Amino acid sequence: MSVGQHHHSDRQALVMGLVAIIAVYFLILVGGTVRATGAGMGCPDWPLCFGQIIPPTSESQLPPNWREIYADRGYDTAPFEPIKTWIEYINRLVGVTIGLMIIGFVAVLSRYRRSDPPVFWVAVLALIAVAFNGWLGSKVVSSNLKPVMISLHMAGAFAVQMALIYATTRACRDRLALRMGQTSSVTLPSWFRHLLLLTMTALVIQIVLGLQIRESVDLISRSATELERKEWIELVPQIFYVHRSFSWIILLLAGFLAFRVLRSPLWPTPIGRASIALVALVVFAMLLGGALNHLGFPAVVQPLHLLTAHLIYGVLWFQWCLLSVNQNPSLHLNRNAYV
């Protein structure tokens, strides 16, 4: 492979990786919308929807005994709501599309099987994670939206984005190393790794707290049907207030990380821009959390809050990946091998 071909391969990996990552975040937003609108059982079977490849748009398109067929999924009394059905169906379509994208991504990265095998195999891991998460989605439906299954399904999205971000960053490490400038030839200060790891750990704790709150809110929405959304806050467990207060710790850590980067050679690099994005996302997440608290859990805010949490983690993970592949000399490609 010539140097020119190598650069072309880098560009392909970068474009396909970015498209797949953006698509995953879009799927997270759609999935959050499914949950916020109560559309999780919009399609009571899987992979079909009401036994059809294309979902029905009216009750007249359902079989006469459809209530009996799906009685165990809540349709013994629940009305048929085509909007919720199509929201869930779109969620599935996006998931399938992402699976096809990652298959293409794996095909492109197969070129790295000899020069850097982990690039290819981590991409394969992303594909496996997508397939497994799709299977989890079917279990969410068959369990009639059991909260723990929903949480596992959401956690699977973290595995997918982590694999995609790592594979893309590592495949494009030479391109990124040029943007790192002189920092690529020196050992980064230990404080950065330690502070980044501390921030990531704190965020994982915050996400676990958020998942528990989400499970509680789901139970409230299904059991206290006589209450309006704005009244749910009165039934949310005390862990909600721990989650709310802990967000300040996340902000302080993100702010301190950005401050230290500002005063280091990392500032003009992608790590510097990522640090600014990190602080902005944390502030935005806190504002969304405040809206959930004070505006009565508006449905439009819930998926945005979920998406922002994933974006925050994605930025932190990108920084970690960039450090990992940029500071290990053994990972840098030998240009002579491509001549």
BALOBA-1460 file (C-alpha; in Angstrom, 3 decimals):
// residues 339
<rec num="1" residu="m" x="0.000" y="0.000" z="0.000"/>
<rec num="2" residu="s" x="1.429" y="3.393" z="-0.980"/>
<rec num="3" residu="v" x="1.413" y="6.450" z="1.271"/>
<rec num="4" residu="g" x="-1.330" y="7.948" z="-0.893"/>
<rec num="5" residu="q" x="-3.431" y="4.830" z="-0.527"/>
<rec num="6" residu="h" x="-2.798" y="4.884" z="3.200"/>
<rec num="7" residu="h" x="-4.074" y="8.478" z="3.448"/>
<rec num="8" residu="h" x="-7.132" y="7.534" z="1.380"/>
<rec num="9" residu="s" x="-7.799" y="4.628" z="3.764"/>
<rec num="10" residu="d" x="-7.495" y="7.033" z="6.702"/>
<rec num="11" residu="r" x="-10.052" y="9.348" z="5.140"/>
<rec num="12" residu="q" x="-12.460" y="6.494" z="4.511"/>
<rec num="13" residu="a" x="-12.104" y="5.259" z="8.078"/>
<rec num="14" residu="l" x="-12.599" y="8.779" z="9.426"/>
<rec num="15" residu="v" x="-15.696" y="9.521" z="7.333"/>
<rec num="16" residu="m" x="-17.356" y="6.165" z="7.914"/>
<rec num="17" residu="g" x="-16.451" y="6.189" z="11.593"/>
<rec num="18" residu="l" x="-17.863" y="9.684" z="12.127"/>
<rec num="19" residu="v" x="-21.059" y="8.848" z="10.239"/>
<rec num="20" residu="a" x="-21.549" y="5.694" z="12.310"/>
<rec num="21" residu="i" x="-20.866" y="7.531" z="15.586"/>
<rec num="22" residu="i" x="-23.307" y="10.334" z="14.703"/>
<rec num="23" residu="a" x="-25.889" y="7.715" z="13.733"/>
<rec num="24" residu="v" x="-25.467" y="5.983" z="17.099"/>
<rec num="25" residu="y" x="-26.089" y="9.265" z="18.909"/>
<rec num="26" residu="f" x="-29.158" y="9.849" z="16.740"/>
<rec num="27" residu="l" x="-30.391" y="6.376" z="17.694"/>
<rec num="28" residu="i" x="-29.878" y="7.242" z="21.359"/>
<rec num="29" residu="l" x="-32.023" y="10.349" z="20.837"/>
<rec num="30" residu="v" x="-34.720" y="8.322" z="19.078"/>
<rec num="31" residu="g" x="-34.573" y="5.661" z="21.796"/>
<rec num="32" residu="g" x="-34.952" y="8.324" z="24.459"/>
<rec num="33" residu="t" x="-37.948" y="9.685" z="22.557"/>
<rec num="34" residu="v" x="-39.481" y="6.198" z="22.529"/>
<rec num="35" residu="r" x="-39.200" y="6.030" z="26.304"/>
<rec num="36" residu="a" x="-40.314" y="9.618" z="26.956"/>
<rec num="37" residu="t" x="-43.432" y="9.245" z="24.815"/>
<rec num="38" residu="g" x="-44.311" y="5.832" z="26.199"/>
<rec num="39" residu="a" x="-43.931" y="4.262" z="22.759"/>
<rec num="40" residu="g" x="-41.868" y="1.288" z="23.932"/>
<rec num="41" residu="m" x="-44.717" y="-1.121" z="23.232"/>
<rec num="42" residu="g" x="-45.802" y="0.681" z="20.073"/>
<rec num="43" residu="c" x="-44.740" y="-2.522" z="18.321"/>
<rec num="44" residu="p" x="-45.696" y="-5.366" z="20.681"/>
<rec num="45" residu="d" x="-43.730" y="-8.003" z="18.740"/>
<rec num="46" residu="w" x="-40.237" y="-8.254" z="17.256"/>
<rec num="47" residu="p" x="-38.826" y="-8.086" z="14.609"/>
<rec num="48" residu="l" x="-42.236" y="-7.537" z="12.963"/>
<rec num="49" residu="c" x="-44.692" y="-4.886" z="14.163"/>
<rec num="50" residu="f" x="-48.197" y="-6.213" z="14.834"/>
<rec num="51" residu="g" x="-47.142" y="-9.151" z="12.687"/>
<rec num="52" residu="q" x="-46.448" y="-6.886" z="9.707"/>
<rec num="53" residu="i" x="-43.283" y="-5.730" z="7.963"/>
<rec num="54" residu="i" x="-44.748" y="-2.246" z="7.530"/>
<rec num="55" residu="p" x="-46.661" y="-1.137" z="10.652"/>
<rec num="56" residu="p" x="-50.378" y="-0.381" z="10.414"/>
<rec num="57" residu="t" x="-51.555" y="3.224" z="10.421"/>
<rec num="58" residu="s" x="-55.063" y="2.549" z="11.670"/>
<rec num="59" residu="e" x="-56.864" y="-0.055" z="13.777"/>
<rec num="60" residu="s" x="-58.764" y="-1.241" z="10.688"/>
<rec num="61" residu="q" x="-55.499" y="-2.720" z="9.379"/>
<rec num="62" residu="l" x="-55.152" y="-4.993" z="12.416"/>
<rec num="63" residu="p" x="-56.607" y="-8.524" z="12.579"/>
<rec num="64" residu="p" x="-60.026" y="-8.783" z="14.258"/>
<rec num="65" residu="n" x="-58.604" y="-10.593" z="17.297"/>
<rec num="66" residu="w" x="-55.580" y="-8.342" z="17.738"/>
<rec num="67" residu="r" x="-56.491" y="-7.533" z="21.341"/>
<rec num="68" residu="e" x="-56.442" y="-11.233" z="22.215"/>
<rec num="69" residu="i" x="-53.145" y="-11.771" z="20.427"/>
<rec num="70" residu="y" x="-51.394" y="-8.938" z="22.275"/>
<rec num="71" residu="a" x="-53.342" y="-9.029" z="25.539"/>
<rec num="72" residu="d" x="-50.212" y="-9.926" z="27.524"/>
<rec num="73" residu="r" x="-48.521" y="-6.777" z="26.166"/>
<rec num="74" residu="g" x="-51.189" y="-4.477" z="27.593"/>
<rec num="75" residu="y" x="-53.398" y="-4.292" z="24.523"/>
<rec num="76" residu="d" x="-56.330" y="-6.000" z="26.223"/>
<rec num="77" residu="t" x="-57.478" y="-2.490" z="27.138"/>
<rec num="78" residu="a" x="-54.888" y="-0.095" z="25.683"/>
<rec num="79" residu="p" x="-55.872" y="1.749" z="22.488"/>
<rec num="80" residu="f" x="-53.971" y="1.416" z="19.236"/>
<rec num="81" residu="e" x="-51.879" y="4.582" z="18.796"/>
<rec num="82" residu="p" x="-50.280" y="4.751" z="15.340"/>
<rec num="83" residu="i" x="-47.934" y="7.612" z="16.272"/>
<rec num="84" residu="k" x="-46.349" y="5.553" z="19.054"/>
<rec num="85" residu="t" x="-46.203" y="2.543" z="16.761"/>
<rec num="86" residu="w" x="-44.274" y="4.458" z="14.135"/>
<rec num="87" residu="i" x="-41.949" y="6.070" z="16.679"/>
<rec num="88" residu="e" x="-40.920" y="2.595" z="17.836"/>
<rec num="89" residu="y" x="-40.711" y="1.356" z="14.236"/>
<rec num="90" residu="i" x="-38.410" y="4.233" z="13.256"/>
<rec num="91" residu="n" x="-36.260" y="3.367" z="16.266"/>
<rec num="92" residu="r" x="-35.874" y="-0.143" z="14.871"/>
<rec num="93" residu="l" x="-35.173" y="1.075" z="11.342"/>
<rec num="94" residu="v" x="-32.396" y="3.364" z="12.589"/>
<rec num="95" residu="g" x="-30.909" y="0.459" z="14.537"/>
<rec num="96" residu="v" x="-30.848" y="-1.760" z="11.444"/>
<rec num="97" residu="t" x="-29.324" y="1.067" z="9.375"/>
<rec num="98" residu="i" x="-26.556" y="1.502" z="11.939"/>
<rec num="99" residu="g" x="-25.856" y="-2.207" z="11.789"/>
<rec num="100" residu="l" x="-25.377" y="-1.956" z="8.013"/>
<rec num="101" residu="m" x="-23.152" y="1.108" z="8.451"/>
<rec num="102" residu="i" x="-20.908" y="-0.729" z="10.890"/>
<rec num="103" residu="i" x="-20.653" y="-3.701" z="8.526"/>
<rec num="104" residu="g" x="-19.284" y="-1.258" z="5.945"/>
<rec num="105" residu="f" x="-16.999" y="0.247" z="8.604"/>
<rec num="106" residu="v" x="-15.613" y="-3.195" z="9.421"/>
<rec num="107" residu="a" x="-15.021" y="-3.842" z="5.719"/>
<rec num="108" residu="v" x="-13.002" y="-0.611" z="5.393"/>
<rec num="109" residu="l" x="-10.961" y="-1.353" z="8.511"/>
<rec num="110" residu="s" x="-10.184" y="-4.883" z="7.328"/>
<rec num="111" residu="r" x="-7.205" y="-3.230" z="5.616"/>
<rec num="112" residu="y" x="-5.645" y="-2.804" z="9.058"/>
<rec num="113" residu="r" x="-5.719" y="-6.505" z="9.944"/>
<rec num="114" residu="r" x="-1.979" y="-6.834" z="9.370"/>
<rec num="115" residu="s" x="-0.627" y="-3.361" z="10.086"/>
<rec num="116" residu="d" x="-2.667" y="-2.825" z="13.267"/>
<rec num="117" residu="p" x="-5.044" y="-5.735" z="14.096"/>
<rec num="118" residu="p" x="-6.780" y="-4.049" z="17.078"/>
<rec num="119" residu="v" x="-8.277" y="-1.441" z="14.716"/>
<rec num="120" residu="f" x="-10.091" y="-4.167" z="12.809"/>
<rec num="121" residu="w" x="-11.048" y="-6.294" z="15.790"/>
<rec num="122" residu="v" x="-12.419" y="-3.394" z="17.825"/>
<rec num="123" residu="a" x="-14.595" y="-2.510" z="14.824"/>
<rec num="124" residu="v" x="-15.777" y="-6.130" z="14.797"/>
<rec num="125" residu="l" x="-16.504" y="-5.733" z="18.506"/>
<rec num="126" residu="a" x="-18.661" y="-2.699" z="17.672"/>
<rec num="127" residu="l" x="-20.621" y="-4.810" z="15.201"/>
<rec num="128" residu="i" x="-21.096" y="-7.568" z="17.784"/>
<rec num="129" residu="a" x="-22.198" y="-4.973" z="20.349"/>
<rec num="130" residu="v" x="-24.791" y="-3.576" z="17.921"/>
<rec num="131" residu="a" x="-26.126" y="-7.064" z="17.200"/>
<rec num="132" residu="f" x="-26.250" y="-7.898" z="20.907"/>
<rec num="133" residu="n" x="-27.998" y="-4.624" z="21.680"/>
<rec num="134" residu="g" x="-30.543" y="-5.385" z="18.966"/>
<rec num="135" residu="w" x="-31.186" y="-8.715" z="20.681"/>
<rec num="136" residu="l" x="-31.563" y="-6.867" z="23.986"/>
<rec num="137" residu="g" x="-34.128" y="-4.649" z="22.273"/>
<rec num="138" residu="s" x="-36.183" y="-7.726" z="21.460"/>
<rec num="139" residu="k" x="-35.967" y="-8.793" z="25.106"/>
<rec num="140" residu="v" x="-37.171" y="-5.342" z="26.171"/>
<rec num="141" residu="v" x="-40.310" y="-5.939" z="24.112"/>
<rec num="142" residu="s" x="-40.805" y="-9.561" z="25.218"/>
<rec num="143" residu="s" x="-40.368" y="-8.544" z="28.877"/>
<rec num="144" residu="n" x="-43.097" y="-5.917" z="28.446"/>
<rec num="145" residu="l" x="-40.643" y="-3.068" z="29.130"/>
<rec num="146" residu="k" x="-39.048" y="-4.507" z="32.256"/>
<rec num="147" residu="p" x="-36.990" y="-1.584" z="33.668"/>
<rec num="148" residu="v" x="-33.795" y="-3.579" z="34.188"/>
<rec num="149" residu="m" x="-33.892" y="-4.746" z="30.552"/>
<rec num="150" residu="i" x="-34.300" y="-1.141" z="29.382"/>
<rec num="151" residu="s" x="-31.275" y="-0.127" z="31.465"/>
<rec num="152" residu="l" x="-29.173" y="-2.941" z="29.987"/>
<rec num="153" residu="h" x="-30.303" y="-1.893" z="26.512"/>
<rec num="154" residu="m" x="-29.241" y="1.688" z="27.204"/>
<rec num="155" residu="a" x="-25.936" y="0.543" z="28.694"/>
<rec num="156" residu="g" x="-25.269" y="-1.389" z="25.488"/>
<rec num="157" residu="a" x="-25.219" y="1.928" z="23.627"/>
<rec num="158" residu="f" x="-22.138" y="2.901" z="25.636"/>
<rec num="159" residu="a" x="-20.302" y="-0.223" z="24.463"/>
<rec num="160" residu="v" x="-21.145" y="0.559" z="20.836"/>
<rec num="161" residu="q" x="-19.973" y="4.160" z="20.943"/>
<rec num="162" residu="m" x="-16.803" y="3.261" z="22.867"/>
<rec num="163" residu="a" x="-15.796" y="0.671" z="20.272"/>
<rec num="164" residu="l" x="-16.562" y="2.993" z="17.345"/>
<rec num="165" residu="i" x="-14.700" y="5.955" z="18.853"/>
<rec num="166" residu="y" x="-11.646" y="3.866" z="19.693"/>
<rec num="167" residu="a" x="-11.487" y="2.159" z="16.287"/>
<rec num="168" residu="t" x="-11.887" y="5.482" z="14.447"/>
<rec num="169" residu="t" x="-9.334" y="7.293" z="16.614"/>
<rec num="170" residu="r" x="-6.776" y="4.535" z="16.297"/>
<rec num="171" residu="a" x="-7.276" y="4.132" z="12.541"/>
<rec num="172" residu="c" x="-6.747" y="7.890" z="12.076"/>
<rec num="173" residu="r" x="-3.974" y="8.274" z="14.638"/>
<rec num="174" residu="d" x="-1.419" y="9.592" z="12.127"/>
<rec num="175" residu="r" x="-3.825" y="12.284" z="10.967"/>
<rec num="176" residu="l" x="-4.621" y="13.163" z="14.592"/>
<rec num="177" residu="a" x="-0.935" y="13.094" z="15.577"/>
<rec num="178" residu="l" x="-0.287" y="15.930" z="13.131"/>
<rec num="179" residu="r" x="-2.934" y="17.967" z="14.930"/>
<rec num="180" residu="m" x="-1.351" y="17.136" z="18.272"/>
<rec num="181" residu="g" x="1.825" y="18.875" z="17.129"/>
<rec num="182" residu="q" x="4.833" y="18.735" z="19.454"/>
<rec num="183" residu="t" x="2.844" y="17.011" z="22.193"/>
<rec num="184" residu="s" x="3.050" y="13.797" z="20.157"/>
<rec num="185" residu="s" x="6.776" y="13.551" z="20.849"/>
<rec num="186" residu="v" x="6.687" y="14.127" z="24.600"/>
<rec num="187" residu="t" x="5.220" y="12.278" z="27.517"/>
<rec num="188" residu="l" x="2.017" y="13.871" z="28.675"/>
<rec num="189" residu="p" x="1.924" y="14.979" z="32.309"/>
<rec num="190" residu="s" x="0.549" y="12.330" z="34.645"/>
<rec num="191" residu="w" x="-1.951" y="14.814" z="36.054"/>
<rec num="192" residu="f" x="-3.889" y="14.788" z="32.797"/>
<rec num="193" residu="r" x="-4.368" y="11.036" z="32.740"/>
<rec num="194" residu="h" x="-5.268" y="10.970" z="36.428"/>
<rec num="195" residu="l" x="-7.715" y="13.866" z="36.168"/>
<rec num="196" residu="l" x="-9.292" y="12.458" z="33.032"/>
<rec num="197" residu="l" x="-9.721" y="9.049" z="34.680"/>
<rec num="198" residu="l" x="-11.195" y="10.663" z="37.799"/>
<rec num="199" residu="t" x="-13.694" y="12.638" z="35.700"/>
<rec num="200" residu="m" x="-14.698" y="9.532" z="33.757"/>
<rec num="201" residu="t" x="-15.173" y="7.564" z="36.989"/>
<rec num="202" residu="a" x="-17.342" y="10.317" z="38.465"/>
<rec num="203" residu="l" x="-19.408" y="10.414" z="35.281"/>
<rec num="204" residu="v" x="-19.965" y="6.645" z="35.382"/>
<rec num="205" residu="i" x="-21.266" y="7.019" z="38.946"/>
<rec num="206" residu="q" x="-23.562" y="9.806" z="37.787"/>
<rec num="207" residu="i" x="-24.835" y="7.689" z="34.896"/>
<rec num="208" residu="v" x="-25.565" y="4.744" z="37.215"/>
<rec num="209" residu="l" x="-27.539" y="7.097" z="39.456"/>
<rec num="210" residu="g" x="-29.380" y="8.386" z="36.400"/>
<rec num="211" residu="l" x="-30.272" y="4.861" z="35.285"/>
<rec num="212" residu="q" x="-31.795" y="4.143" z="38.693"/>
<rec num="213" residu="i" x="-33.833" y="7.336" z="38.480"/>
<rec num="214" residu="r" x="-34.981" y="6.404" z="34.995"/>
<rec num="215" residu="e" x="-36.176" y="3.024" z="36.235"/>
<rec num="216" residu="s" x="-38.082" y="4.766" z="39.051"/>
<rec num="217" residu="v" x="-39.674" y="7.246" z="36.650"/>
<rec num="218" residu="d" x="-40.714" y="4.415" z="34.339"/>
<rec num="219" residu="l" x="-42.388" y="2.617" z="37.237"/>
<rec num="220" residu="i" x="-44.138" y="5.815" z="38.303"/>
<rec num="221" residu="s" x="-45.393" y="6.512" z="34.776"/>
<rec num="222" residu="r" x="-46.852" y="3.024" z="34.523"/>
<rec num="223" residu="s" x="-48.312" y="2.666" z="38.016"/>
<rec num="224" residu="a" x="-49.464" y="6.201" z="38.824"/>
<rec num="225" residu="t" x="-51.412" y="6.736" z="35.609"/>
<rec num="226" residu="e" x="-53.807" y="9.114" z="37.333"/>
<rec num="227" residu="l" x="-51.010" y="11.611" z="37.934"/>
<rec num="228" residu="e" x="-49.822" y="14.247" z="35.486"/>
<rec num="229" residu="r" x="-46.146" y="14.356" z="34.511"/>
<rec num="230" residu="k" x="-45.550" y="17.439" z="36.641"/>
<rec num="231" residu="e" x="-46.596" y="15.458" z="39.718"/>
<rec num="232" residu="w" x="-44.049" y="12.674" z="39.189"/>
<rec num="233" residu="i" x="-41.324" y="14.660" z="40.940"/>
<rec num="234" residu="e" x="-43.147" y="14.139" z="44.255"/>
<rec num="235" residu="l" x="-42.756" y="10.356" z="43.925"/>
<rec num="236" residu="v" x="-39.166" y="10.210" z="42.684"/>
<rec num="237" residu="p" x="-36.839" y="8.602" z="45.292"/>
<rec num="238" residu="q" x="-34.240" y="10.593" z="47.205"/>
<rec num="239" residu="i" x="-31.510" y="9.370" z="44.885"/>
<rec num="240" residu="f" x="-32.789" y="12.000" z="42.441"/>
<rec num="241" residu="y" x="-31.437" y="14.732" z="44.722"/>
<rec num="242" residu="v" x="-28.104" y="12.914" z="45.047"/>
<rec num="243" residu="h" x="-27.936" y="12.784" z="41.254"/>
<rec num="244" residu="r" x="-28.781" y="16.477" z="41.013"/>
<rec num="245" residu="s" x="-26.140" y="17.521" z="43.553"/>
<rec num="246" residu="f" x="-23.490" y="15.208" z="42.111"/>
<rec num="247" residu="s" x="-23.738" y="17.066" z="38.810"/>
<rec num="248" residu="w" x="-21.846" y="19.944" z="40.437"/>
<rec num="249" residu="i" x="-18.926" y="17.602" z="41.087"/>
<rec num="250" residu="i" x="-18.936" y="16.643" z="37.416"/>
<rec num="251" residu="l" x="-18.926" y="20.320" z="36.442"/>
<rec num="252" residu="l" x="-16.046" y="21.120" z="38.813"/>
<rec num="253" residu="l" x="-13.980" y="18.224" z="37.483"/>
<rec num="254" residu="a" x="-14.703" y="19.142" z="33.855"/>
<rec num="255" residu="g" x="-13.925" y="22.794" z="34.557"/>
<rec num="256" residu="f" x="-10.681" y="21.960" z="36.341"/>
<rec num="257" residu="l" x="-9.686" y="19.637" z="33.513"/>
<rec num="258" residu="a" x="-10.278" y="22.401" z="30.952"/>
<rec num="259" residu="f" x="-8.364" y="24.890" z="33.139"/>
<rec num="260" residu="r" x="-5.340" y="22.618" z="33.384"/>
<rec num="261" residu="v" x="-5.427" y="21.924" z="29.648"/>
<rec num="262" residu="l" x="-5.611" y="25.690" z="29.010"/>
<rec num="263" residu="r" x="-2.317" y="26.111" z="30.853"/>
<rec num="264" residu="s" x="-0.580" y="23.246" z="29.041"/>
<rec num="265" residu="p" x="0.721" y="22.474" z="25.513"/>
<rec num="266" residu="l" x="-2.476" y="20.495" z="24.949"/>
<rec num="267" residu="w" x="-4.606" y="23.610" z="24.573"/>
<rec num="268" residu="p" x="-4.242" y="24.136" z="20.771"/>
<rec num="269" residu="t" x="-4.794" y="20.418" z="20.097"/>
<rec num="270" residu="p" x="-8.039" y="18.448" z="19.677"/>
<rec num="271" residu="i" x="-7.856" y="17.728" z="23.411"/>
<rec num="272" residu="g" x="-8.207" y="21.455" z="24.125"/>
<rec num="273" residu="r" x="-11.293" y="21.802" z="21.944"/>
<rec num="274" residu="a" x="-12.751" y="18.635" z="23.443"/>
<rec num="275" residu="s" x="-12.239" y="20.064" z="26.940"/>
<rec num="276" residu="i" x="-14.257" y="23.171" z="26.062"/>
<rec num="277" residu="a" x="-16.987" y="21.017" z="24.517"/>
<rec num="278" residu="l" x="-17.004" y="18.915" z="27.678"/>
<rec num="279" residu="v" x="-17.703" y="21.892" z="29.942"/>
<rec num="280" residu="a" x="-20.408" y="23.187" z="27.609"/>
<rec num="281" residu="l" x="-22.121" y="19.793" z="27.514"/>
<rec num="282" residu="v" x="-22.033" y="19.422" z="31.301"/>
<rec num="283" residu="v" x="-23.615" y="22.862" z="31.726"/>
<rec num="284" residu="f" x="-26.259" y="21.982" z="29.137"/>
<rec num="285" residu="a" x="-26.995" y="18.682" z="30.907"/>
<rec num="286" residu="m" x="-27.435" y="20.542" z="34.203"/>
<rec num="287" residu="l" x="-29.858" y="22.975" z="32.580"/>
<rec num="288" residu="l" x="-31.836" y="20.064" z="31.168"/>
<rec num="289" residu="g" x="-31.837" y="18.420" z="34.588"/>
<rec num="290" residu="g" x="-33.161" y="21.641" z="36.069"/>
<rec num="291" residu="a" x="-35.929" y="21.672" z="33.473"/>
<rec num="292" residu="l" x="-36.901" y="18.109" z="34.412"/>
<rec num="293" residu="n" x="-36.986" y="19.120" z="38.064"/>
<rec num="294" residu="h" x="-38.807" y="22.426" z="37.816"/>
<rec num="295" residu="l" x="-40.919" y="22.072" z="34.676"/>
<rec num="296" residu="g" x="-42.576" y="18.772" z="35.515"/>
<rec num="297" residu="f" x="-40.595" y="16.218" z="33.493"/>
<rec num="298" residu="p" x="-41.406" y="17.599" z="30.007"/>
<rec num="299" residu="a" x="-41.248" y="14.760" z="27.498"/>
<rec num="300" residu="v" x="-39.089" y="16.714" z="25.043"/>
<rec num="301" residu="v" x="-36.345" y="17.204" z="27.664"/>
<rec num="302" residu="q" x="-35.888" y="13.551" z="28.670"/>
<rec num="303" residu="p" x="-34.311" y="12.290" z="25.413"/>
<rec num="304" residu="l" x="-32.117" y="15.394" z="25.193"/>
<rec num="305" residu="h" x="-30.872" y="14.804" z="28.733"/>
<rec num="306" residu="l" x="-30.067" y="11.184" z="27.884"/>
<rec num="307" residu="l" x="-28.290" y="12.152" z="24.653"/>
<rec num="308" residu="t" x="-26.207" y="14.809" z="26.429"/>
<rec num="309" residu="a" x="-25.025" y="12.272" z="29.016"/>
<rec num="310" residu="h" x="-23.833" y="9.995" z="26.201"/>
<rec num="311" residu="l" x="-22.111" y="12.909" z="24.449"/>
<rec num="312" residu="i" x="-20.273" y="13.868" z="27.642"/>
<rec num="313" residu="y" x="-19.028" y="10.328" z="28.036"/>
<rec num="314" residu="g" x="-18.128" y="10.200" z="24.339"/>
<rec num="315" residu="v" x="-15.974" y="13.339" z="24.616"/>
<rec num="316" residu="l" x="-14.140" y="11.990" z="27.654"/>
<rec num="317" residu="w" x="-13.620" y="8.618" z="25.990"/>
<rec num="318" residu="f" x="-12.329" y="10.292" z="22.818"/>
<rec num="319" residu="q" x="-9.726" y="12.150" z="24.870"/>
<rec num="320" residu="w" x="-8.678" y="8.928" z="26.539"/>
<rec num="321" residu="c" x="-8.446" y="7.128" z="23.194"/>
<rec num="322" residu="l" x="-6.462" y="9.971" z="21.665"/>
<rec num="323" residu="l" x="-3.955" y="9.837" z="24.509"/>
<rec num="324" residu="s" x="-3.709" y="6.059" z="24.375"/>
<rec num="325" residu="v" x="-2.924" y="5.824" z="20.658"/>
<rec num="326" residu="n" x="-0.838" y="8.999" z="20.439"/>
<rec num="327" residu="q" x="1.529" y="8.343" z="23.340"/>
<rec num="328" residu="n" x="2.448" y="4.751" z="22.542"/>
<rec num="329" residu="p" x="5.272" y="4.784" z="19.973"/>
<rec num="330" residu="s" x="4.611" y="1.154" z="19.057"/>
<rec num="331" residu="l" x="1.238" y="2.148" z="17.652"/>
<rec num="332" residu="h" x="2.581" y="4.651" z="15.129"/>
<rec num="333" residu="l" x="2.767" y="3.262" z="11.632"/>
<rec num="334" residu="n" x="6.100" y="2.755" z="9.949"/>
<rec num="335" residu="r" x="5.824" y="4.912" z="6.859"/>
<rec num="336" residu="n" x="8.472" y="2.859" z="5.050"/>
<rec num="337" residu="a" x="6.116" y="-0.120" z="5.115"/>
<rec num="338" residu="y" x="3.818" y="1.716" z="2.711"/>
<rec num="339" residu="v" x="6.409" y="2.771" z="0.185"/>
